[in-house]
Amino acid sequence: MQNTNRSWLIGVVLVAAIILGAVWYRTASPNTIKIGFVGPLTGGQAFWGEGARNMTMLAAEDINKAGGINGKKVEIVYEDGKCEAPTAIAAFQKLKASGVQILLGGHCSPETAGMVPLTKDGSVFMLAGFSSNDGAVAASDFAYRTSPDTFDMSARMVPFTVGRYKKIATISEITPFAKGYTTDFEAALKKSGVEIVAHEEFAPGSTDFRTAVTRLGASGADAIFVSPQSPITAVGVMKQIAELGIKVPVFGNTLFVSQDVFDKSGKPANMLGAFTTLPFADATGEKERALAARYKAQFGKDVPYSLYYVGASYDATNMIADALRACGQDTKCVAGKFKVMNYQGSVGQYAFKENGDLQAARWARGVIGEDGKFKLESIQ
Amino acid sequence: MEIFFQLFINSLIAAGIYGLVALGFNFLYRATKFFNLAYGVYAVIGGYAVLALGRAGVPLWAAAPLGILAAAGVGAACEKFVYARLRARRASALVQLVASIGVMTALQAVIAIIFSSEFQTLSEFAPSSTSYSIGGGVVTSVQLIIFGSTALILFGLALLLKFTLLGKAMKAVSDDEEVSKIVGINTGRVITIISAIGAGIAGWAGILVGFDTGLQPTLGLALLLKGVIAAIIGGIGSLYGGVLGALLLGLAENFGIWKIASEWKDAIAFVLLILFLIFRPQGIVKR
């Protein structure tokens, strides 16, 4: 019995020593610059986090191959924020405690909303992606984002809607992005004289929308606007609209109108012509094609969701690297660089508003054409 | 009137899925006496197994039974290597519940690593679902299969428990494991078989959900939640009760949001649960 206890004690001491050693090694290494990454790597929104992490890895690889930042290698420390504010805050604290001063993330609105207040003191500078709810980074001078807000996005939708439809029914998931988008869009439509005849919402994680959709179908709307938070919800809603025999045209946010959702919903006829608006990344451009090809070669799959949103993580890492070259890890200086940033990246051009929001230079209308193919058309 | 029929059909469709999950969950709970939160992941395993087999070119008629077997195998393995060992150490139901959260998280992560967290659907492996109009409402062939299989599995389990030696052993173990041991029943083996059957039912539910709505590694918890509510309001551990609970839950949710906003749907489910826990904790059918 005594021997067993001694073995246990030695085991525990060894494991503790290894962990402490690893932590010490990571903290103390003088030839690396640590950059934190917080994104949803598990859970229902992980498809965003995976794409962003992969793009960040590609960028870090390129930066290190080109000699690093002022001779120091970049090391990205990845943390899972699960698209939840509390988890993201815990990840932020952990990264900060390990010496991280620059953060890529969050990669969804709840993560970003949770972490932004923690950057107010300037101890950490953060550059968020995939975070679109209104004013998400406005509370801190040390937080910026590569996504436009839902107000901007929905405003771009209005000209394509007014004149085409007089009565709209909406259905949205209750998340900052999905619901925020619908709220902004409904307000803009009402101002333009479009009537909102039905409004339905559902909790995240729902899979049964039949009764909500039945009510939308009976509302007398000319079209249904769908605002989900993830493709699985988008397909669920669309499949159930089709199954219930509702024939009115549908359109929606950037997660709803995509080739993947159209195909997986069984290519319903009322989704032909469905449209959305999003920042434009020219998939035929040289840089864009090269990045997409590299992604596929390295990870064995196409860039998920949207070339702009996912590719922006590659550009974000490079923007941070440029700022660090000029500023070292002085977060005030880094924030100053972002204030006047005008960066031509691989999938877009980046300049930022006073409140840290992206000033998107190019926009596109994404539409499911009559041939059933999703196309991006550049708009201004 | 047309909306009324559609809402009634919507209620039955929801009840079909809740009932299927509640059936397997109750069957497992009768024997193990703890809330196995990994149960939802067995459903996801069934769905993803069919996805993998379908992509490998295995026809659906073979892939579906193999998917059920995969879920059953994982369920049996979890019982043998995790829960049975905990029970042998006289671990409480709470400890087993916590262990099941660990199993759920680990299995979910493995599925996400193998298949990625992206949304997948099984529709590509089957001819497109046909829609039927019944009394002004619409129902698809997949939904009819969901409803039919819930009834068939309920009937099958009832026959198994009543007319077979294995079923009688299962009932004995569910009633009192210690006494069953004393009379010579290999209780460990019986509980492993129960776990395999329960997980197999979950696997079948996951396959049907994969055709009806789609798959994601995290889908299991959402499936489990409504199934467990149905199981509790129907009478925890009661097979018939689980299906009745699912029916009541489906009707309450869908008719409840007829006149109020649909975001209250989950709140209706939980209010119903709380009402039952306060006023009829034994559920509709007392076991």
Interface residues (C-beta under 8 A of the other chain):
Chain A: T42 G43 G44 A46 F47 E50 I174 H199 E200 E201 F202 A203 G205 S206 T207 D208 F209 R210 T211 A212 T214 R215 A218 S230 P231 I232 V235 G236 K239 E243 L244 G245 D260 K264 G266 K301 P304
Chain B: I3 Q6 L7 N10 I13 A14 I17 Q108 A109 A112 S116 S117 E118 F119 T121 S123 S128 S129 S131 S133 V138 T140 V209 D212 T213 G214 Q216 P217 T218 L219 L221 A222 L223 E253 N254 I257 W258 A261 S262 E263 K265 D266
